[in-house]
Amino acid sequence: MNELIVSKTELIQMFEEKVIIDSGKAWLMDNKIVDIIAMHEVDPKFLQDITNAKFYKIIIKDL
């Protein structure tokens, strides 16, 4: 599996530039399904907004 770590700003830019596409069923990057995981500095159960991380890990799934 390939992984890529990006900042929140970079992730937003990737969606705006259609590098990552939301198909409605999955996120796609280069026609491959990807998972996007928020990377928090503290345990998310203590955060009010768990989607507001500084960095995100994009995992490209092997098909």
Sequence and secondary structure as in RCSB ss.txt:
>XXXX:A:sequence
MNELIVSKTELIQMFEEKVIIDSGKAWLMDNKIVDIIAMHEVDPKFLQDITNAKFYKIIIKDL
>XXXX:A:secstr
 EEEEEEHHHHHHHHHTTSEEE SSSEEETTEEEEEEEE SS GGG S TT  SEEEEEE   
